[in-house]
């Protein structure tokens, strides 16, 4: 089983995970463990299995074979309230404002105080007082609001699939810095991205996938000066 940083208990353990689409194996026998409180960047070419793996862990897709535990639970349903997910689809209501969107999603988690929505919007650099409908948002604003939705309920584990898609470089770097700050609060984050450079300075580990398998894992080591500079920048 592939795994590093054993000092922290694993938040995800994969056991011989396999996923078939017809005769095509998108995931091919992955066994791995991932420690908590770290920011993992999952890399690989199109078709490597990155998004499929994330969707399985998020409970949006069943594996064909194998099993996994998530935050110590055998099923995602048991810990769904402790997980935040941001996929390709924005999962936003275009006819509502940003706060109205977050108010709705907060209610699904039993949160009925606007403070959580306002805090989430401010965290991602959006104005809670903005009354513009989300359908009139720029792509960068929509991605920021999607991130706000994912962090709204203060999840322990975040699963993000291409969060920087169609976002300008400045906004993407801002979002990456936000993820670094969230990780610094003790959260565990998985980011699937083709833009590895954006995660320089905040990633703890690079996980490379190819042909449905994890082919390498590399821990990112930053010197003390770089870490101090990052904390100052944040």
Secondary structure, 3 states (H helix, E strand, C coil): CECCCCCCCEEEEEEEEEEEECCEEEEEEEEEEEECCCEEEEECCCCCCHHHHHHHHCCCCCCCEEEEEECCECCHHHHHHHEEEECCCCCCCCCCEHHHHHHHHHHHCCCCCHHHHHHHHHHCCCCCCCCCEHHHCCHHHHHHHHHHHHHCCCCCEEEEECCCCCCCHHHHHHHHHHHHHHHHCCCEEEEECCCHHHHCCCCCEEEEEECCEEEEEEECCCCHHHHHHHHHHC
